[in-house]
Amino acid sequence: MNINLDELGKKLHAKLDSSIDQLKAAKTHLEDVKKETEAAIQTKLNAAKDALDAKKQEAAVAKARLEELVEAKKTETKAAVEEWKANRDLKKLEKRAERAEKDAEAFVELALFYAAEAQVAILEAVAARKDADDAL
């Protein structure tokens, strides 16, 4: 059981670290924007959009997984879980744990997708502001 918990922790940590790295990169882009040319901003924006497109499929799978998990969770009441514990129904408790792990993984996948979306939005805002400033 501890092995599964360790594996889950490692998987989620790796995904969260990736997400944090993406947000740090977006912050750096925003800080350096005054030095950037329009072409450089557009290049970064295109790269961010490509990364976002790559994550869209993963996000769609994660959303579908979450919908399934929500349906499964509806059947699972607190009283039922207490009964499973009291009866030591390991099969049901194990399935519940696996669903919860998949739930956590799916939410992390969505967080990564939304971080990529945020990066695109930031770069689009920067490009729009630069256009407005250049028009003055």
For each residue, the residues with C-beta under 8 A, 3 or more apart:
1: 4 5
2: 5 6
3: 6 7
4: 1 7 8 97 101
5: 1 2 8 9
6: 2 3 9 10
7: 3 4 10 11
8: 4 5 11 12 101 104
9: 5 6 12 13
10: 6 7 13 14
11: 7 8 14 15 105
12: 8 9 15 16 104 105 108
13: 9 10 16 17
14: 10 11 17 18
15: 11 12 18 19 105 108 109 112
16: 12 13 19 20 108 111
17: 13 14 20 21
18: 14 15 21 22 112
19: 15 16 22 23 108 111 112 115
20: 16 17 23 24
21: 17 18 24 25
22: 18 19 25 26 112 115 116 119
23: 19 20 26 27 115 118 119
24: 20 21 27 28
25: 21 22 28 29 119
26: 22 23 29 30 115 118 119 122 123
27: 23 24 30 31
28: 24 25 31 32
29: 25 26 32 33 44 119 122 123 126
30: 26 27 33 122 126
31: 27 28
32: 28 29 35 36
33: 29 30 36 41 126 130
34:
35: 32
36: 32 33 40 41 44 126
37: 40 41
38: 41 42 127 130 131 134
39: 42 43
40: 36 37 43 44
41: 33 36 37 38 44 45 123 126 127 130
42: 38 39 45 46 127
43: 39 40 46 47
44: 29 36 40 41 47 48 123
45: 41 42 48 49 120 123 124 127
46: 42 43 49 50
47: 43 44 50 51
48: 44 45 51 52 116 119 120 123
49: 45 46 52 53 120
50: 46 47 53 54
51: 47 48 54 55 116 119
52: 48 49 55 56 113 116 117 119 120
53: 49 50 56
54: 50 51 57 58
55: 51 52 58 59 112 113 116
56: 52 53 59 60 113
57: 54 60 61
58: 54 55 61 62 109 112 113
59: 55 56 62 63 109 110 113
60: 56 57 63 64
61: 57 58 64 65 109
62: 58 59 65 66 105 106 107 109 110 113
63: 59 60 66 67 106 110
64: 60 61 67 68
65: 61 62 68 69 102 103 106
66: 62 63 69 70 103 106 107 110
67: 63 64 70 71
68: 64 65 71 72
69: 65 66 72 73 99 102 103 106
70: 66 67 73 74
71: 67 68 74 75
72: 68 69 75 76 99
73: 69 70 76 99 103
74: 70 71
75: 71 72 80
76: 72 73 80 81 96
77: 80 81
78: 81 82
79: 82 83
80: 75 76 77 83 84
81: 76 77 78 84 85 93 96
82: 78 79 85 86
83: 79 80 86 87 89
84: 80 81 87 88 89 92 93 96
85: 81 82 88 89 93
86: 82 83
87: 83 84
88: 84 85
89: 83 84 85 92 93
90: 93 94
91: 94 95
92: 84 89 95 96
93: 81 84 85 89 90 96 97
94: 90 91 97 98
95: 91 92 98 99
96: 76 81 84 92 93 99 100
97: 4 93 94 100 101
98: 94 95 101 102
99: 69 72 73 95 96 102 103
100: 96 97 103 104
101: 4 8 97 98 104 105
102: 65 69 98 99 105 106
103: 65 66 69 73 99 100 106 107
104: 8 12 100 101 107 108
105: 11 12 15 62 101 102 108 109
106: 62 63 65 66 69 102 103 109 110
107: 62 66 103 104 110 111
108: 12 15 16 19 104 105 111 112
109: 15 58 59 61 62 105 106 112 113
110: 59 62 63 66 106 107 113 114
111: 16 19 107 108 114 115
112: 15 18 19 22 55 58 108 109 115 116
113: 52 55 56 58 59 62 109 110 116 117
114: 110 111 117 118
115: 19 22 23 26 111 112 118 119
116: 22 48 51 52 55 112 113 119 120
117: 52 113 114 120 121
118: 23 26 114 115 121 122
119: 22 23 25 26 29 48 51 52 115 116 122 123
120: 45 48 49 52 116 117 123 124
121: 117 118 124 125
122: 26 29 30 118 119 125 126
123: 26 29 41 44 45 48 119 120 126 127
124: 45 120 121 127 128
125: 121 122 128 129
126: 29 30 33 36 41 122 123 129 130
127: 38 41 42 45 123 124 130 131
128: 124 125 131 132
129: 125 126 132 133
130: 33 38 41 126 127 133 134
131: 38 127 128 134 135
132: 128 129 135 136
133: 129 130 136
134: 38 130 131
135: 131 132
136: 132 133
